[in-house]
Amino acid sequence: MNEFLWVEKYRPQTIADVILPSHIKATFEDIVNGGELHNMLLTGTAGLGKTTVAKALCNELQLDYLLVNGSEEGNIDTLRNKIKQFASTVSLQGGYKVVILDEADYLNPQSTQPALRGFIEEFSGNCRFILTCNFKNRIIEPLHSRCSVIEFNIAKKDMPPLLSDFMKRVEYILDTEGVSYDKQVIADLIMKHMPDWRRVLNELQRYSTSGTIDTGILVSVSETSINDLMLHIKVKDFKRMRQWVADNMDTEPASIFRKIYDSMYEYIDPKSIPQLVLILADYQYKNAFVADHELNLVACLTEIMAGVEIK
């Protein structure tokens, strides 16, 4: 299935092809040229290419790697079993192996992260670890101290060349896929979601089914998107619901609350509408005070999932 996703189909395979500020890119080029990989913590906002860089390093250094997603496979037993099974065999390439632990900030800081520290020490003779995270403050200090921390920060001065490079990459993808497009719309979409390159490609692929990219793609929360959200809530698919939230955090949560409210007669069982209104009003109020708007929105949708009947 992944080969049909543009983010996978067109994922850069080398550091040279990754779109990053030159000073960050140079750090990884030095690693490739030096031929030696140490434990690393790659941190920065979603969609910047942290996982892509981790995979590209392994590809260029010809290292076997295991990719583990911390948000999906984050319990201690799963981690221990997968890592132990991987680390206990000899590398087909020779030398050491690499464990790429994606979304490590989703691991429990009281239990799983301390256990991970133990895994890093236990398998240090045969494995290197690359951790990726969006929020480095959610990673415990003992893991920080065992890794070289590389921050994917994009300064304002770095934006113009990156936007130009990504525009060229997007045009190449759309041309290859046979999708017609308005260049100004593409530029506006990139500006809307920057620096989340993954979000841009996902939005383009979703909208490209019509064969043309036009101004409709710039609508903040589309009917299709709300349909997807309500389906996730109906089948109680928390993982996909949370991913929907992450993909739509460029939209003000208040707009999402309003969109759900405006469409409630379409999706909500009439008997549950009063409960939905109370939930939305409560979290709309909290939204003005909370520090983490994403968490507040996920909590709201979780309460809807648990207590509201979807048609």
LOMARDREN-454070 format. One record per residue (C-alpha): residue in three letters; x, y, z. Coordinates in steps of 0.02 Angstrom, whole numbers, plus 50000, padded with zeros to 5 digits. Each point is the difference from the previous one (the first is absolute). Layout:
BEGIN
+------+-------+-------+-------+
! code !    xx !    yy !    zz !
+------+-------+-------+-------+
!  ala !     X !     Y !     Z !
...
+------+-------+-------+-------+
END
This chain:
BEGIN
+------+-------+-------+-------+
! code !    xx !    yy !    zz !
+------+-------+-------+-------+
!  met ! 50000 ! 50000 ! 50000 !
!  asn ! 50141 ! 50121 ! 50044 !
!  glu ! 50068 ! 49999 ! 49823 !
!  phe ! 49841 ! 50089 ! 49945 !
!  leu ! 50030 ! 50143 ! 50122 !
!  trp ! 50095 ! 50144 ! 49922 !
!  val ! 50094 ! 50032 ! 50161 !
!  glu ! 50073 ! 49825 ! 49984 !
!  lys ! 50012 ! 49989 ! 49811 !
!  tyr ! 50099 ! 50163 ! 49990 !
!  arg ! 50091 ! 49989 ! 50166 !
!  pro ! 50182 ! 50056 ! 49976 !
!  gln ! 50122 ! 49855 ! 50010 !
!  thr ! 50157 ! 50103 ! 50029 !
!  ile ! 50046 ! 50147 ! 50110 !
!  ala ! 50039 ! 50102 ! 49844 !
!  asp ! 49817 ! 49989 ! 49947 !
!  val ! 49927 ! 50049 ! 50169 !
!  ile ! 49932 ! 50178 ! 50010 !
!  leu ! 50079 ! 50078 ! 50155 !
!  pro ! 50096 ! 50158 ! 50047 !
!  ser ! 50180 ! 49985 ! 49942 !
!  his ! 50076 ! 50000 ! 50176 !
!  ile ! 49889 ! 49854 ! 50056 !
!  lys ! 50029 ! 49906 ! 49839 !
!  ala ! 50188 ! 50022 ! 50020 !
!  thr ! 49992 ! 49911 ! 50169 !
!  phe ! 49928 ! 49844 ! 49919 !
!  glu ! 50115 ! 50011 ! 49849 !
!  asp ! 50148 ! 49998 ! 50122 !
!  ile ! 49930 ! 49841 ! 50079 !
!  val ! 49986 ! 49917 ! 49829 !
!  asn ! 50175 ! 50055 ! 49950 !
!  gly ! 50071 ! 49944 ! 50167 !
!  gly ! 49917 ! 49830 ! 49986 !
!  glu ! 49958 ! 49992 ! 50186 !
!  leu ! 49827 ! 50013 ! 50077 !
!  his ! 49971 ! 50038 ! 50184 !
!  asn ! 49839 ! 49997 ! 50102 !
!  met ! 49896 ! 50151 ! 49950 !
!  leu ! 49844 ! 50093 ! 50052 !
!  leu ! 49922 ! 50094 ! 49854 !
!  thr ! 49875 ! 50128 ! 50061 !
!  gly ! 49886 ! 50126 ! 49915 !
!  thr ! 49822 ! 50029 ! 49943 !
!  ala ! 49904 ! 49872 ! 49897 !
!  gly ! 50034 ! 49976 ! 49815 !
!  leu ! 50176 ! 50073 ! 49992 !
!  gly ! 50085 ! 49839 ! 49946 !
!  lys ! 50071 ! 49925 ! 50161 !
!  thr ! 49951 ! 49822 ! 49956 !
!  thr ! 50056 ! 50027 ! 49820 !
!  val ! 50172 ! 50055 ! 50060 !
!  ala ! 50014 ! 49849 ! 50116 !
!  lys ! 49959 ! 49881 ! 49857 !
!  ala ! 50114 ! 50091 ! 49878 !
!  leu ! 50147 ! 49988 ! 50121 !
!  cys ! 49976 ! 49812 ! 50014 !
!  asn ! 49984 ! 49983 ! 49811 !
!  glu ! 50157 ! 50098 ! 49964 !
!  leu ! 50102 ! 49915 ! 50136 !
!  gln ! 49930 ! 49831 ! 49943 !
!  leu ! 49935 ! 49956 ! 50173 !
!  asp ! 49857 ! 49881 ! 50039 !
!  tyr ! 49865 ! 50090 ! 50096 !
!  leu ! 49839 ! 49966 ! 50094 !
!  leu ! 49864 ! 50133 ! 50001 !
!  val ! 49890 ! 50002 ! 50155 !
!  asn ! 49858 ! 50125 ! 50025 !
!  gly ! 49991 ! 50058 ! 50180 !
!  ser ! 49818 ! 50052 ! 49989 !
!  glu ! 49945 ! 49830 ! 49933 !
!  glu ! 50124 ! 49877 ! 50075 !
!  gly ! 50047 ! 50092 ! 50157 !
!  asn ! 49974 ! 49872 ! 50138 !
!  ile ! 50153 ! 49929 ! 50086 !
!  asp ! 49975 ! 49818 ! 49948 !
!  thr ! 49976 ! 50043 ! 49816 !
!  leu ! 50155 ! 50108 ! 49999 !
!  arg ! 50105 ! 49873 ! 50092 !
!  asn ! 49946 ! 49854 ! 49890 !
!  lys ! 50021 ! 50093 ! 49834 !
!  ile ! 50166 ! 50078 ! 50047 !
!  lys ! 50071 ! 49840 ! 50077 !
!  gln ! 49950 ! 49895 ! 49850 !
!  phe ! 50076 ! 50127 ! 49881 !
!  ala ! 50159 ! 50030 ! 50100 !
!  ser ! 50038 ! 49817 ! 50033 !
!  thr ! 50030 ! 49957 ! 49817 !
!  val ! 50151 ! 50042 ! 49894 !
!  ser ! 49985 ! 50145 ! 49880 !
!  leu ! 49990 ! 49950 ! 49817 !
!  gln ! 50102 ! 50155 ! 49959 !
!  gly ! 50132 ! 49967 ! 50132 !
!  gly ! 50033 ! 50113 ! 50148 !
!  tyr ! 49864 ! 50067 ! 50114 !
!  lys ! 49814 ! 50020 ! 49977 !
!  val ! 49887 ! 50150 ! 50030 !
!  val ! 49835 ! 50014 ! 50092 !
!  ile ! 49898 ! 50151 ! 49942 !
!  leu ! 49873 ! 50040 ! 50135 !
!  asp ! 49874 ! 50118 ! 49923 !
!  glu ! 49891 ! 50113 ! 50109 !
!  ala ! 50100 ! 49956 ! 50155 !
!  asp ! 49914 ! 50142 ! 50095 !
!  tyr ! 49843 ! 49892 ! 50005 !
!  leu ! 50089 ! 49872 ! 50109 !
!  asn ! 49952 ! 50002 ! 50184 !
!  pro ! 50133 ! 50103 ! 50092 !
!  gln ! 49974 ! 49905 ! 50163 !
!  ser ! 50017 ! 49824 ! 49931 !
!  thr ! 50040 ! 49975 ! 49816 !
!  gln ! 50129 ! 50138 ! 49979 !
!  pro ! 50105 ! 49939 ! 50148 !
!  ala ! 49989 ! 49824 ! 49928 !
!  leu ! 50059 ! 50068 ! 49832 !
!  arg ! 50152 ! 50072 ! 50087 !
!  gly ! 50038 ! 49824 ! 50058 !
!  phe ! 49979 ! 49930 ! 49824 !
!  ile ! 50123 ! 50128 ! 49932 !
!  glu ! 50129 ! 49945 ! 50127 !
!  glu ! 49963 ! 49814 ! 49982 !
!  phe ! 50018 ! 49998 ! 49811 !
!  ser ! 50136 ! 50133 ! 49983 !
!  gly ! 50121 ! 49873 ! 49929 !
!  asn ! 49890 ! 49959 ! 49851 !
!  cys ! 49877 ! 50144 ! 49978 !
!  arg ! 49987 ! 50187 ! 49982 !
!  phe ! 49839 ! 50090 ! 50039 !
!  ile ! 49920 ! 50146 ! 49907 !
!  leu ! 49853 ! 50076 ! 50094 !
!  thr ! 49884 ! 50126 ! 49921 !
!  cys ! 49879 ! 50113 ! 50093 !
!  asn ! 49896 ! 50157 ! 49978 !
!  phe ! 50023 ! 50058 ! 50180 !
!  lys ! 50172 ! 49973 ! 50077 !
!  asn ! 49937 ! 50053 ! 50172 !
!  arg ! 49899 ! 49839 ! 50002 !
!  ile ! 50159 ! 49897 ! 49990 !
!  ile ! 50082 ! 49959 ! 50168 !
!  glu ! 50173 ! 50068 ! 50037 !
!  pro ! 50087 ! 49829 ! 50007 !
!  leu ! 49953 ! 49975 ! 49816 !
!  his ! 50057 ! 50176 ! 49955 !
!  ser ! 50169 ! 49964 ! 50080 !
!  arg ! 50022 ! 49839 ! 49900 !
!  cys ! 49965 ! 50082 ! 49832 !
!  ser ! 50066 ! 50140 ! 49892 !
!  val ! 49852 ! 50120 ! 49992 !
!  ile ! 49971 ! 50079 ! 49830 !
!  glu ! 49862 ! 50130 ! 49988 !
!  phe ! 49907 ! 50025 ! 49836 !
!  asn ! 49975 ! 50187 ! 50022 !
!  ile ! 49962 ! 50106 ! 49847 !
!  ala ! 50045 ! 50183 ! 50019 !
!  lys ! 49907 ! 50134 ! 49903 !
!  lys ! 50153 ! 50033 ! 49891 !
!  asp ! 50004 ! 49816 ! 49948 !
!  met ! 49821 ! 49998 ! 49938 !
!  pro ! 50016 ! 50077 ! 49824 !
!  pro ! 50123 ! 49871 ! 49929 !
!  leu ! 49907 ! 49856 ! 50085 !
!  leu ! 49832 ! 50059 ! 49930 !
!  ser ! 50078 ! 50013 ! 49827 !
!  asp ! 50073 ! 49825 ! 50011 !
!  phe ! 49837 ! 49926 ! 50063 !
!  met ! 49900 ! 50088 ! 49865 !
!  lys ! 50111 ! 49918 ! 49869 !
!  arg ! 49980 ! 49831 ! 50086 !
!  val ! 49810 ! 50017 ! 50004 !
!  glu ! 49992 ! 50052 ! 49817 !
!  tyr ! 50106 ! 49848 ! 49954 !
!  ile ! 49883 ! 49883 ! 50097 !
!  leu ! 49842 ! 50074 ! 49924 !
!  asp ! 50073 ! 49994 ! 49825 !
!  thr ! 50054 ! 49819 ! 50027 !
!  glu ! 49827 ! 49953 ! 50063 !
!  gly ! 49915 ! 50089 ! 49855 !
!  val ! 49906 ! 50125 ! 50110 !
!  ser ! 49967 ! 50175 ! 49934 !
!  tyr ! 50022 ! 50145 ! 50121 !
!  asp ! 49999 ! 50186 ! 50027 !
!  lys ! 50175 ! 50054 ! 50056 !
!  gln ! 49931 ! 50138 ! 50111 !
!  val ! 49886 ! 49876 ! 50088 !
!  ile ! 50148 ! 49885 ! 50031 !
!  ala ! 50101 ! 50145 ! 50069 !
!  asp ! 49856 ! 50052 ! 50113 !
!  leu ! 49979 ! 49821 ! 50063 !
!  ile ! 50185 ! 49987 ! 50041 !
!  met ! 49995 ! 50166 ! 50092 !
!  lys ! 49845 ! 49945 ! 50095 !
!  his ! 50078 ! 49841 ! 50069 !
!  met ! 50186 ! 50041 ! 50006 !
!  pro ! 50110 ! 49924 ! 50062 !
!  asp ! 49895 ! 49840 ! 50003 !
!  trp ! 50052 ! 49930 ! 49831 !
!  arg ! 49913 ! 49834 ! 50034 !
!  arg ! 49833 ! 50087 ! 50029 !
!  val ! 50017 ! 50090 ! 49832 !
!  leu ! 50029 ! 49837 ! 49906 !
!  asn ! 49858 ! 49912 ! 50089 !
!  glu ! 49880 ! 50142 ! 49961 !
!  leu ! 50054 ! 50003 ! 49818 !
!  gln ! 49978 ! 49813 ! 49980 !
!  arg ! 49829 ! 50003 ! 50084 !
!  tyr ! 49940 ! 50141 ! 49889 !
!  ser ! 50082 ! 49935 ! 49840 !
!  thr ! 49866 ! 49868 ! 49970 !
!  ser ! 49908 ! 50128 ! 49894 !
!  gly ! 50154 ! 50017 ! 49889 !
!  thr ! 50019 ! 50185 ! 50036 !
!  ile ! 50065 ! 50102 ! 50147 !
!  asp ! 49899 ! 50160 ! 50017 !
!  thr ! 49950 ! 50124 ! 50136 !
!  gly ! 49884 ! 49873 ! 50081 !
!  ile ! 50151 ! 49921 ! 50083 !
!  leu ! 50024 ! 50156 ! 50105 !
!  val ! 49836 ! 49980 ! 50096 !
!  ser ! 50047 ! 49981 ! 50184 !
!  val ! 49892 ! 49854 ! 50051 !
!  ser ! 49914 ! 49919 ! 49852 !
!  glu ! 49841 ! 49897 ! 50002 !
!  thr ! 50105 ! 49849 ! 49952 !
!  ser ! 50112 ! 50030 ! 50149 !
!  ile ! 49853 ! 50013 ! 50121 !
!  asn ! 49927 ! 49841 ! 49924 !
!  asp ! 50164 ! 49913 ! 50038 !
!  leu ! 50002 ! 50064 ! 50178 !
!  met ! 49821 ! 49948 ! 50038 !
!  leu ! 50034 ! 49827 ! 49928 !
!  his ! 50151 ! 49980 ! 50116 !
!  ile ! 49893 ! 50052 ! 50147 !
!  lys ! 49858 ! 49884 ! 49950 !
!  val ! 50110 ! 49845 ! 49991 !
!  lys ! 50096 ! 50058 ! 50154 !
!  asp ! 50166 ! 50002 ! 49908 !
!  phe ! 50099 ! 50106 ! 50123 !
!  lys ! 50164 ! 49984 ! 49904 !
!  arg ! 49928 ! 50069 ! 49838 !
!  met ! 49904 ! 50134 ! 50093 !
!  arg ! 50158 ! 50060 ! 50084 !
!  gln ! 50092 ! 50000 ! 49833 !
!  trp ! 49856 ! 50104 ! 49926 !
!  val ! 50026 ! 50127 ! 50138 !
!  ala ! 50187 ! 50007 ! 49969 !
!  asp ! 49970 ! 50025 ! 49813 !
!  asn ! 49878 ! 50143 ! 50031 !
!  met ! 50086 ! 50098 ! 50138 !
!  asp ! 50037 ! 50141 ! 49878 !
!  thr ! 49812 ! 50034 ! 50013 !
!  glu ! 49940 ! 50092 ! 50154 !
!  pro ! 49916 ! 49874 ! 50119 !
!  ala ! 49856 ! 50124 ! 50017 !
!  ser ! 49967 ! 49978 ! 49814 !
!  ile ! 49997 ! 49811 ! 50020 !
!  phe ! 49879 ! 50012 ! 50147 !
!  arg ! 49889 ! 50111 ! 49894 !
!  lys ! 50009 ! 49884 ! 49850 !
!  ile ! 49944 ! 49853 ! 50107 !
!  tyr ! 49861 ! 50105 ! 50076 !
!  asp ! 49938 ! 50059 ! 49829 !
!  ser ! 49995 ! 49823 ! 49931 !
!  met ! 49931 ! 49912 ! 50154 !
!  tyr ! 49828 ! 49963 ! 49925 !
!  glu ! 50086 ! 49908 ! 49858 !
!  tyr ! 50109 ! 49889 ! 50109 !
!  ile ! 49927 ! 49991 ! 50176 !
!  asp ! 49854 ! 49898 ! 50066 !
!  pro ! 49865 ! 50127 ! 50053 !
!  lys ! 49998 ! 49932 ! 50177 !
!  ser ! 50186 ! 50037 ! 50018 !
!  ile ! 49998 ! 50179 ! 49933 !
!  pro ! 49975 ! 50083 ! 50172 !
!  gln ! 50149 ! 49903 ! 50069 !
!  leu ! 50106 ! 50048 ! 49849 !
!  val ! 49959 ! 50185 ! 50022 !
!  leu ! 50050 ! 49994 ! 50184 !
!  ile ! 50165 ! 49914 ! 49958 !
!  leu ! 50042 ! 50123 ! 49861 !
!  ala ! 49957 ! 50150 ! 50110 !
!  asp ! 50108 ! 49934 ! 50142 !
!  tyr ! 50154 ! 49971 ! 49894 !
!  gln ! 49975 ! 50160 ! 49901 !
!  tyr ! 50010 ! 50093 ! 50166 !
!  lys ! 50153 ! 49901 ! 50057 !
!  asn ! 50086 ! 50037 ! 49834 !
!  ala ! 50028 ! 50180 ! 50055 !
!  phe ! 50105 ! 49946 ! 50150 !
!  val ! 50088 ! 49835 ! 49962 !
!  ala ! 50185 ! 49992 ! 49956 !
!  asp ! 49981 ! 49852 ! 49881 !
!  his ! 49861 ! 50030 ! 49874 !
!  glu ! 50030 ! 49834 ! 49913 !
!  leu ! 49976 ! 49904 ! 50162 !
!  asn ! 49843 ! 50100 ! 50039 !
!  leu ! 49925 ! 49959 ! 49829 !
!  val ! 50044 ! 49815 ! 50016 !
!  ala ! 49919 ! 49998 ! 50172 !
!  cys ! 49843 ! 50079 ! 49929 !
!  leu ! 49987 ! 49875 ! 49858 !
!  thr ! 50036 ! 49856 ! 50119 !
!  glu ! 49854 ! 50055 ! 50109 !
!  ile ! 49890 ! 50009 ! 49846 !
!  met ! 50060 ! 49827 ! 49950 !
!  ala ! 49954 ! 49931 ! 50171 !
!  gly ! 49835 ! 50088 ! 50032 !
!  val ! 49918 ! 50051 ! 49836 !
!  glu ! 49907 ! 49888 ! 49879 !
!  ile ! 50054 ! 50022 ! 49819 !
!  lys ! 49879 ! 49958 ! 49859 !
+------+-------+-------+-------+
END
